[in-house]
Amino acid sequence: MIKIMSKDELLLEPEIDRMIKEGECKWLTSIGPSTRHYMIKMGRFPKRYVYGPKTKLYRLSEVQASVKGTWKPE
């Protein structure tokens, strides 16, 4: 069975890892897209995952680790 969860419900489930879009990434980090892309290029922010020609997502756990300062490039 599939359950659609609200953003508030997802925040209460820390063990669920999911993919997030640019807007949510900006909301979590307060870093704009151009600065974030520069940081990715320099290896200081997690890379985006490409799922299609217009779909590029970030892994929530990697973004959260970056905010906490515990993320390390692979």
N, CA, C and O atoms as CSV, one atom per row, in Angstrom:
chain,resi,resn,atom,element,x,y,z
A,1,MET,N,N,0.840,-1.184,0.000
A,1,MET,CA,C,0.000,0.000,0.000
A,1,MET,C,C,0.885,1.248,0.000
A,1,MET,O,O,1.920,1.285,0.667
A,2,ILE,N,N,0.481,2.236,-0.732
A,2,ILE,CA,C,1.231,3.482,-0.832
A,2,ILE,C,C,0.547,4.534,0.024
A,2,ILE,O,O,-0.671,4.703,-0.036
A,3,LYS,N,N,1.345,5.244,0.824
A,3,LYS,CA,C,0.805,6.330,1.636
A,3,LYS,C,C,1.530,7.608,1.250
A,3,LYS,O,O,2.760,7.655,1.236
A,4,ILE,N,N,0.779,8.622,0.943
A,4,ILE,CA,C,1.364,9.920,0.633
A,4,ILE,C,C,1.470,10.687,1.939
A,4,ILE,O,O,0.482,10.887,2.646
A,5,MET,N,N,2.698,11.113,2.246
A,5,MET,CA,C,2.949,11.797,3.512
A,5,MET,C,C,3.125,13.292,3.270
A,5,MET,O,O,3.635,13.715,2.232
A,6,SER,N,N,2.696,14.075,4.242
A,6,SER,CA,C,2.901,15.517,4.166
A,6,SER,C,C,4.340,15.839,4.573
A,6,SER,O,O,5.054,14.985,5.100
A,7,LYS,N,N,4.748,17.063,4.324
A,7,LYS,CA,C,6.097,17.489,4.690
A,7,LYS,C,C,6.302,17.380,6.202
A,7,LYS,O,O,7.373,16.977,6.656
A,8,ASP,N,N,5.281,17.738,6.980
A,8,ASP,CA,C,5.381,17.649,8.438
A,8,ASP,C,C,5.565,16.211,8.902
A,8,ASP,O,O,6.341,15.954,9.822
A,9,GLU,N,N,4.862,15.271,8.278
A,9,GLU,CA,C,5.009,13.859,8.633
A,9,GLU,C,C,6.408,13.351,8.295
A,9,GLU,O,O,6.985,12.568,9.049
A,10,LEU,N,N,6.950,13.796,7.168
A,10,LEU,CA,C,8.291,13.363,6.774
A,10,LEU,C,C,9.356,13.890,7.726
A,10,LEU,O,O,10.358,13.221,7.976
A,11,LEU,N,N,9.139,15.088,8.257
A,11,LEU,CA,C,10.099,15.648,9.202
A,11,LEU,C,C,10.146,14.840,10.495
A,11,LEU,O,O,11.161,14.839,11.191
A,12,LEU,N,N,9.053,14.155,10.819
A,12,LEU,CA,C,9.001,13.333,12.026
A,12,LEU,C,C,9.590,11.945,11.810
A,12,LEU,O,O,9.730,11.187,12.769
A,13,GLU,N,N,9.935,11.598,10.587
A,13,GLU,CA,C,10.491,10.284,10.240
A,13,GLU,C,C,11.932,10.457,9.757
A,13,GLU,O,O,12.173,10.427,8.550
A,14,PRO,N,N,12.893,10.635,10.663
A,14,PRO,CA,C,14.268,10.923,10.232
A,14,PRO,C,C,14.958,9.775,9.505
A,14,PRO,O,O,15.916,10.011,8.769
A,15,GLU,N,N,14.499,8.536,9.691
A,15,GLU,CA,C,15.171,7.407,9.047
A,15,GLU,C,C,14.769,7.232,7.586
A,15,GLU,O,O,15.367,6.423,6.877
A,16,ILE,N,N,13.770,7.972,7.128
A,16,ILE,CA,C,13.357,7.886,5.724
A,16,ILE,C,C,14.244,8.816,4.901
A,16,ILE,O,O,14.285,10.022,5.141
A,17,ASP,N,N,14.944,8.246,3.938
A,17,ASP,CA,C,15.754,9.058,3.037
A,17,ASP,C,C,14.969,9.227,1.745
A,17,ASP,O,O,14.370,8.275,1.244
A,18,ARG,N,N,14.974,10.422,1.221
A,18,ARG,CA,C,14.222,10.692,0.005
A,18,ARG,C,C,14.974,11.705,-0.830
A,18,ARG,O,O,15.976,12.274,-0.395
A,19,MET,N,N,14.481,11.919,-2.022
A,19,MET,CA,C,15.084,12.874,-2.935
A,19,MET,C,C,14.314,14.191,-2.838
A,19,MET,O,O,13.091,14.195,-2.695
A,20,ILE,N,N,15.038,15.304,-2.916
A,20,ILE,CA,C,14.400,16.614,-2.821
A,20,ILE,C,C,14.770,17.463,-4.034
A,20,ILE,O,O,15.817,17.275,-4.654
A,21,LYS,N,N,13.883,18.400,-4.354
A,21,LYS,CA,C,14.086,19.297,-5.492
A,21,LYS,C,C,14.868,20.532,-5.061
A,21,LYS,O,O,15.153,20.727,-3.879
A,22,GLU,N,N,15.208,21.358,-6.043
A,22,GLU,CA,C,15.982,22.581,-5.806
A,22,GLU,C,C,15.350,23.481,-4.744
A,22,GLU,O,O,16.043,23.991,-3.864
A,23,GLY,N,N,14.029,23.674,-4.830
A,23,GLY,CA,C,13.353,24.578,-3.904
A,23,GLY,C,C,13.486,24.148,-2.455
A,23,GLY,O,O,13.747,24.974,-1.580
A,24,GLU,N,N,13.309,22.867,-2.199
A,24,GLU,CA,C,13.434,22.372,-0.831
A,24,GLU,C,C,14.892,22.409,-0.373
A,24,GLU,O,O,15.172,22.659,0.800
A,25,CYS,N,N,15.808,22.163,-1.290
A,25,CYS,CA,C,17.228,22.242,-0.959
A,25,CYS,C,C,17.590,23.674,-0.554
A,25,CYS,O,O,18.337,23.884,0.402
A,26,LYS,N,N,17.060,24.647,-1.282
A,26,LYS,CA,C,17.308,26.046,-0.941
A,26,LYS,C,C,16.701,26.382,0.411
A,26,LYS,O,O,17.308,27.101,1.205
A,27,TRP,N,N,15.502,25.862,0.678
A,27,TRP,CA,C,14.825,26.114,1.952
A,27,TRP,C,C,15.632,25.537,3.117
A,27,TRP,O,O,15.734,26.164,4.171
A,28,LEU,N,N,16.203,24.351,2.932
A,28,LEU,CA,C,16.967,23.695,3.998
A,28,LEU,C,C,18.330,24.340,4.227
A,28,LEU,O,O,18.805,24.396,5.361
A,29,THR,N,N,18.961,24.827,3.161
A,29,THR,CA,C,20.337,25.312,3.267
A,29,THR,C,C,20.473,26.827,3.257
A,29,THR,O,O,21.489,27.351,3.713
A,30,SER,N,N,19.484,27.537,2.752
A,30,SER,CA,C,19.545,28.991,2.545
A,30,SER,C,C,20.654,29.370,1.567
A,30,SER,O,O,21.175,30.485,1.607
A,31,ILE,N,N,21.008,28.438,0.695
A,31,ILE,CA,C,22.031,28.685,-0.327
A,31,ILE,C,C,21.342,28.678,-1.685
A,31,ILE,O,O,20.629,27.733,-2.023
A,32,GLY,N,N,21.557,29.732,-2.456
A,32,GLY,CA,C,20.945,29.837,-3.773
A,32,GLY,C,C,21.547,28.857,-4.769
A,32,GLY,O,O,22.618,28.301,-4.526
A,33,PRO,N,N,20.857,28.643,-5.897
A,33,PRO,CA,C,21.302,27.656,-6.882
A,33,PRO,C,C,22.698,27.910,-7.446
A,33,PRO,O,O,23.478,26.968,-7.587
A,34,SER,N,N,23.029,29.153,-7.768
A,34,SER,CA,C,24.338,29.405,-8.381
A,34,SER,C,C,25.472,29.158,-7.383
A,34,SER,O,O,26.507,28.601,-7.748
A,35,THR,N,N,25.283,29.567,-6.138
A,35,THR,CA,C,26.295,29.305,-5.109
A,35,THR,C,C,26.419,27.815,-4.845
A,35,THR,O,O,27.522,27.295,-4.677
A,36,ARG,N,N,25.286,27.133,-4.809
A,36,ARG,CA,C,25.279,25.686,-4.569
A,36,ARG,C,C,25.997,24.954,-5.703
A,36,ARG,O,O,26.762,24.025,-5.448
A,37,HIS,N,N,25.761,25.358,-6.941
A,37,HIS,CA,C,26.427,24.713,-8.075
A,37,HIS,C,C,27.936,24.955,-8.036
A,37,HIS,O,O,28.716,24.070,-8.388
A,38,TYR,N,N,28.347,26.144,-7.612
A,38,TYR,CA,C,29.775,26.418,-7.447
A,38,TYR,C,C,30.364,25.516,-6.361
A,38,TYR,O,O,31.455,24.971,-6.529
A,39,MET,N,N,29.639,25.361,-5.246
A,39,MET,CA,C,30.110,24.504,-4.154
A,39,MET,C,C,30.207,23.044,-4.600
A,39,MET,O,O,31.122,22.331,-4.188
A,40,ILE,N,N,29.271,22.599,-5.435
A,40,ILE,CA,C,29.324,21.231,-5.976
A,40,ILE,C,C,30.587,21.070,-6.815
A,40,ILE,O,O,31.301,20.074,-6.700
A,41,LYS,N,N,30.851,22.059,-7.656
A,41,LYS,CA,C,32.028,22.012,-8.527
A,41,LYS,C,C,33.317,21.956,-7.708
A,41,LYS,O,O,34.278,21.298,-8.107
A,42,MET,N,N,33.339,22.642,-6.569
A,42,MET,CA,C,34.517,22.666,-5.707
A,42,MET,C,C,34.578,21.459,-4.766
A,42,MET,O,O,35.562,21.291,-4.045
A,43,GLY,N,N,33.530,20.614,-4.767
A,43,GLY,CA,C,33.506,19.435,-3.904
A,43,GLY,C,C,33.100,19.725,-2.475
A,43,GLY,O,O,33.421,18.955,-1.570
A,44,ARG,N,N,32.385,20.847,-2.258
A,44,ARG,CA,C,31.981,21.232,-0.910
A,44,ARG,C,C,30.494,21.054,-0.651
A,44,ARG,O,O,29.999,21.437,0.410
A,45,PHE,N,N,29.769,20.471,-1.618
A,45,PHE,CA,C,28.335,20.219,-1.463
A,45,PHE,C,C,28.000,18.958,-2.253
A,45,PHE,O,O,28.618,18.704,-3.286
A,46,PRO,N,N,27.030,18.160,-1.788
A,46,PRO,CA,C,26.673,16.913,-2.494
A,46,PRO,C,C,26.197,17.163,-3.922
A,46,PRO,O,O,25.542,18.166,-4.207
A,47,LYS,N,N,26.534,16.244,-4.802
A,47,LYS,CA,C,26.119,16.348,-6.201
A,47,LYS,C,C,24.639,16.033,-6.358
A,47,LYS,O,O,24.032,15.356,-5.528
A,48,ARG,N,N,24.076,16.547,-7.451
A,48,ARG,CA,C,22.685,16.247,-7.792
A,48,ARG,C,C,22.619,14.925,-8.531
A,48,ARG,O,O,23.572,14.521,-9.197
A,49,TYR,N,N,21.489,14.261,-8.408
A,49,TYR,CA,C,21.222,13.038,-9.159
A,49,TYR,C,C,20.300,13.403,-10.309
A,49,TYR,O,O,19.288,14.073,-10.103
A,50,VAL,N,N,20.635,12.974,-11.513
A,50,VAL,CA,C,19.852,13.298,-12.701
A,50,VAL,C,C,18.917,12.136,-13.000
A,50,VAL,O,O,19.358,11.007,-13.214
A,51,TYR,N,N,17.615,12.427,-13.013
A,51,TYR,CA,C,16.600,11.411,-13.285
A,51,TYR,C,C,15.923,11.600,-14.629
A,51,TYR,O,O,15.092,10.780,-15.020
A,52,GLY,N,N,16.255,12.642,-15.331
A,52,GLY,CA,C,15.669,12.912,-16.637
A,52,GLY,C,C,16.229,14.223,-17.154
A,52,GLY,O,O,17.043,14.854,-16.480
A,53,PRO,N,N,15.806,14.644,-18.340
A,53,PRO,CA,C,16.368,15.862,-18.922
A,53,PRO,C,C,16.105,17.118,-18.090
A,53,PRO,O,O,16.895,18.061,-18.128
A,54,LYS,N,N,15.010,17.135,-17.345
A,54,LYS,CA,C,14.682,18.306,-16.536
A,54,LYS,C,C,14.537,17.972,-15.052
A,54,LYS,O,O,14.098,18.816,-14.271
A,55,THR,N,N,14.897,16.765,-14.660
A,55,THR,CA,C,14.713,16.340,-13.276
A,55,THR,C,C,16.066,16.074,-12.630
A,55,THR,O,O,16.733,15.081,-12.920
A,56,LYS,N,N,16.451,16.989,-11.749
A,56,LYS,CA,C,17.700,16.862,-11.003
A,56,LYS,C,C,17.363,17.009,-9.526
A,56,LYS,O,O,16.774,18.005,-9.108
A,57,LEU,N,N,17.746,16.002,-8.738
A,57,LEU,CA,C,17.358,15.956,-7.334
A,57,LEU,C,C,18.568,15.749,-6.433
A,57,LEU,O,O,19.611,15.258,-6.866
A,58,TYR,N,N,18.405,16.133,-5.173
A,58,TYR,CA,C,19.422,15.917,-4.151
A,58,TYR,C,C,18.915,14.861,-3.178
A,58,TYR,O,O,17.709,14.736,-2.966
A,59,ARG,N,N,19.832,14.102,-2.587
A,59,ARG,CA,C,19.459,13.140,-1.550
A,59,ARG,C,C,19.368,13.912,-0.226
A,59,ARG,O,O,20.319,14.585,0.172
A,60,LEU,N,N,18.224,13.810,0.448
A,60,LEU,CA,C,17.973,14.564,1.671
A,60,LEU,C,C,19.043,14.303,2.725
A,60,LEU,O,O,19.512,15.244,3.366
A,61,SER,N,N,19.436,13.060,2.917
A,61,SER,CA,C,20.429,12.740,3.955
A,61,SER,C,C,21.764,13.436,3.683
A,61,SER,O,O,22.439,13.859,4.622
A,62,GLU,N,N,22.151,13.559,2.416
A,62,GLU,CA,C,23.408,14.225,2.072
A,62,GLU,C,C,23.317,15.727,2.321
A,62,GLU,O,O,24.272,16.336,2.803
A,63,VAL,N,N,22.170,16.326,1.993
A,63,VAL,CA,C,21.985,17.760,2.225
A,63,VAL,C,C,21.987,18.040,3.725
A,63,VAL,O,O,22.609,19.004,4.172
A,64,GLN,N,N,21.300,17.210,4.505
A,64,GLN,CA,C,21.281,17.397,5.957
A,64,GLN,C,C,22.680,17.244,6.547
A,64,GLN,O,O,23.060,18.002,7.439
A,65,ALA,N,N,23.445,16.277,6.061
A,65,ALA,CA,C,24.818,16.094,6.541
A,65,ALA,C,C,25.675,17.307,6.184
A,65,ALA,O,O,26.541,17.706,6.962
A,66,SER,N,N,25.438,17.889,5.018
A,66,SER,CA,C,26.174,19.077,4.606
A,66,SER,C,C,25.857,20.252,5.529
A,66,SER,O,O,26.751,21.007,5.909
A,67,VAL,N,N,24.598,20.401,5.881
A,67,VAL,CA,C,24.189,21.475,6.792
A,67,VAL,C,C,24.843,21.281,8.161
A,67,VAL,O,O,25.281,22.249,8.783
A,68,LYS,N,N,24.911,20.039,8.627
A,68,LYS,CA,C,25.519,19.736,9.934
A,68,LYS,C,C,27.041,19.807,9.893
A,68,LYS,O,O,27.686,19.892,10.938
A,69,GLY,N,N,27.616,19.773,8.695
A,69,GLY,CA,C,29.062,19.810,8.554
A,69,GLY,C,C,29.723,18.445,8.609
A,69,GLY,O,O,30.941,18.351,8.760
A,70,THR,N,N,28.932,17.382,8.487
A,70,THR,CA,C,29.482,16.025,8.556
A,70,THR,C,C,29.595,15.357,7.194
A,70,THR,O,O,30.097,14.236,7.104
A,71,TRP,N,N,29.138,16.020,6.125
A,71,TRP,CA,C,29.181,15.415,4.785
A,71,TRP,C,C,30.605,15.433,4.247
A,71,TRP,O,O,31.320,16.427,4.373
A,72,LYS,N,N,31.004,14.314,3.644
A,72,LYS,CA,C,32.312,14.212,2.992
A,72,LYS,C,C,32.103,13.672,1.586
A,72,LYS,O,O,31.317,12.744,1.399
A,73,PRO,N,N,32.791,14.233,0.587
A,73,PRO,CA,C,32.635,13.720,-0.784
A,73,PRO,C,C,33.111,12.277,-0.886
A,73,PRO,O,O,34.018,11.851,-0.171
A,74,GLU,N,N,32.480,11.538,-1.788
A,74,GLU,CA,C,32.838,10.122,-1.974
A,74,GLU,C,C,34.106,9.960,-2.756
A,74,GLU,O,O,34.542,8.835,-2.999
